[in-house]
Structures are given as C-alpha cells and as structure tokens.
Amino acid sequence: MSIEQLFQAEIKESERWINTAEGVYKRDLIKRIELIKWVLEQMKNPEINICELMESKMNEVILEINQTHDILEADKLHSELGIMDWLFYQVCKDQQKKLAASLTNQEILEIQD
C-alpha cells in the first residue's frame, strides 16, 4: 500500500467516525483530515521537500505551544503536533525507503565514510 493509499484510507476512516465523535475527539478527527489532505496536496509538487516542509510546520506549532498561556489552546496545538508527528513519520519513512532502494551498495558505502 502506497503512502497516498494509506492516507486516503485514513481520511475515509476518520470521516466515518466524525458523525459519532464529540468534543475534543471530533475536533481531532477534523484536524487529522485537514492535515492529511494538506500533506497529500504538498506531495504532488516534486519540487517541495515534504519532510523539510513538515518539520518546519511542526516547529511552528511547537513555538505556538511555547508562547500560549491558555491550556485549552495548548491542548489543541499539542493534538495537532501529535497528528503531524505521525504524518511526518509515515511520509519520511516512505521517502527513506525509496532513497535506500535507489542507492547502489557503493553509494551506501560512500555515505557511511
């Protein structure tokens, strides 16, 4: 299953649960869908380094968390950061696999030196 297929399945699953979720869980499902769609859209542009972009977005959220004094706002941002962390892991793990598959053994040895 490709990363795009995984994310499409996650969107469908989250949309399925939105109607029964309440409060914070509903908010998190909505944010999850929004962030997955954002990542999928960014991945369409081959000129964007998606891992760097996602890391930058995560750093912005961390800064917002550190600057807020409202616990409810911090909770919302912390949930967003958790979602971004999972997305980052999925996307960048996938990119690492693709990179490793494209490298020859000699190139790997050169990188290690």
N, C-alpha and C positions, 0 to 999 in steps of 0.2 A: 504494500500500500504506500503510495507516494505521500509526501507531506501535505500536498494540496488535498488529496483524498481524505487524509486523516482530519484535516481542518474542516472540510465540508461536512464530514460525519459529526464532528464536534458541534458545528453550528446547528445541524439538524437535531441533535440530541438536546442541546441547550434550549432550542426553540420549543421542543416538545415539553420541557419541564417548566417553561416560563408561566404558563397558564395556571399551574398548581402551586407555584412558589409564592412566597410572601416576603415582604420586608427586605432585609439585607440579602437574602438568597436570590430574590428576584432581581435586585439591583446588580448583584454579581454576575448573574446569568446574562443580563442585558449588556454589561460591560465586557464580558467574555466574548459575546457575539461581535460586538463593536471592534474589539481589539483583533480578533481573528480575521475579520473582514479587512481591517487596516493592513495587517501583515500580508494577507493574500494579495491585496492591491499593490503593496510595495514590492512584492516578489516578482510582479510582472515586468518591472523595469530592470533589465540586466545591468544597467549602469550603477544601480544602487547596491552598496554593500549592506545587505539586510541585517547582518549581525551587528555591524557598527551602528547602524541606524537604531536598531532595537536597544542596544546598550546605551546609546545617547538618551533615548526616551526613558529608559529605566533610571538613568542618573537624574533626569529632570524630575521624575516622580519622587526619588529619594530626597532631592533638595526641597521639594514641596512639603514632604513629610517633616523634614527637619525644621522648616520655617513655620509650620502651623502650630497653633496653641489650642486648637479645637480637637478634642479627642474623637468626635464623630467624623470630622473631615479626615483626620489621620487614619482612622479605621478604613474609610472608603479608599484612600490612597494606598494603604497597605494591601488591601484586597487587589487593587489594580496592579500593584507591583508583583504580587504573587502570581497573577494571571500572566503578566509579561515575562516573569521568570520561567514559567512553564513553556510559554511560546518560544522564548529565546533558546531554551534547551532543545526543544523539538527541531527548530529551524537550523540552529548552528550545529547540532549533532548530525543532521542530514547533510549539511554542507561539508562537514569534516569527512564524512563517508565518501562523498563524491570526489573530494580532493584527494583522499587517500587512494581511491580507485584509479584516479588518473595519473598518479605518480608511478614512476618506474622504481625498481629496487635501488638503482644507482642514485636517483634523485633523493630518495629517502635517506640513504647513507650520507649524502652531501649535506642534507638538512641537519642531521644529527651531529655532524662535525663542527 
